[in-house]
């Protein structure tokens, strides 16, 4: 069994890990679809409010994700093989 020597250091990091920032969009998106489902059985006004909230948050969420992906390096993931 090999032992790690105290003077050994780990290799440098190849790339930074990207994590999205905190957002209320997932919660608002779920609330929108829930309101829309409740609106199906209660009122068309509630249905349209829920659908508007759901569609608005979905569009915003996709736009934010596209912007985040656009800021990644061009060679992100190049040459890596996933099994």
C-alpha positions in Angstrom: 0.0 0.0 0.0 1.5 3.4 -1.0 1.7 6.2 1.5 1.3 9.8 0.6 4.4 11.8 1.3 3.8 15.2 3.0 5.8 17.1 0.3 3.6 15.8 -2.5 0.9 18.1 -3.8 -2.1 17.2 -5.9 -2.0 18.1 -9.6 -3.5 21.5 -10.6 -7.1 21.8 -11.4 -8.0 21.5 -15.1 -11.0 23.7 -15.1 -13.3 25.4 -12.7 -16.6 23.9 -11.7 -19.5 26.0 -12.8 -22.6 26.2 -10.6 -25.5 28.4 -11.4 -26.4 31.2 -8.9 -29.3 31.1 -6.6 -32.7 31.7 -8.3 -36.4 31.8 -7.5 -37.2 30.7 -11.1 -37.7 27.0 -10.3 -40.0 27.8 -7.4 -42.0 30.3 -9.5 -42.1 27.9 -12.4 -43.6 25.1 -10.2 -46.0 27.6 -8.7 -47.2 28.6 -12.1 -47.9 25.1 -13.3 -49.6 24.3 -10.0 -51.8 27.4 -10.3 -52.6 26.5 -13.9 -53.7 23.0 -12.9 -55.9 24.4 -10.2 -57.3 26.9 -12.7 -58.4 24.0 -15.0 -61.0 23.0 -12.4 -61.9 26.5 -11.0 -61.6 29.4 -13.3 -60.2 30.4 -16.7 -58.7 33.5 -15.2 -56.7 31.5 -12.7 -55.7 29.1 -15.5 -54.4 32.0 -17.6 -52.5 33.5 -14.7 -50.8 30.2 -13.9 -50.0 29.6 -17.6 -48.6 33.2 -17.9 -46.4 32.7 -14.8 -45.3 29.3 -16.0 -44.4 30.4 -19.6 -42.7 33.6 -18.3 -40.5 31.8 -15.9 -39.7 29.0 -18.4 -38.6 31.6 -21.0 -36.5 33.5 -18.5 -34.9 30.3 -17.1 -34.0 29.2 -20.7 -32.5 32.6 -21.4 -30.5 32.6 -18.2 -29.2 29.1 -19.0 -28.2 30.1 -22.5 -26.4 33.1 -21.2 -24.5 31.0 -18.7 -23.5 28.4 -21.4 -22.3 31.2 -23.7 -19.8 32.3 -21.0 -18.2 28.9 -20.8 -14.8 28.5 -22.6 -15.1 27.3 -26.2 -13.0 24.2 -25.6 -15.2 23.2 -22.6 -15.3 19.4 -22.5 -13.2 19.0 -25.6 -11.2 15.8 -25.6 -12.9 14.3 -22.6 -14.6 11.0 -22.9 -17.5 10.0 -20.7 -18.4 6.4 -20.3 
